[in-house]
Every structure is written in C-alpha cells, then in structure tokens.
C-alpha cells in the first residue's frame, strides 16, 4: 500500500467514525494533510531511532554508520517530498 493510499484510507476511516458531520472538500483536504503530516513525522522519528541504533551497533565502523545514515536520510527526504506532492 502506498503512503497516499494509507493517508486516504485513514482519512476515510476517520470520516466514517463521525458520519453525522458533513465534511466539505476543503475540510477533507485539511484532514488528509494532517494524516500525511503524521505519517511523515512517524517516518522521521523512525529514521532517527534507526540512526542511533546504527551508530551504537557499528561503533568503531562509524564511517559505515554515517554512510548508512546518509542513505536513510536520502530515502526519508524522498518520502517526505512524495507526501508533500500529495497535497
């Protein structure tokens, strides 16, 4: 499942929970933006945790840890750019 599909499914599920309220298209877009931001934040927090674990794990091979961290950062940046493009 793509992140866009995940955000859309989550937004749809949230709207169904409060079905009695009629959301405008603008409100739905705002809600989806909040969901997308939450997903991006969760990914960033996971990246930080993985970076810390990599540095601890690789200790003396810090150069390898930095290379892994750099690659992870590039993938995170691409993910966030993709999420931002959904808006």
Order of alpha helices (4+ residues) and beta strands (2+ residues): alpha-alpha-alpha
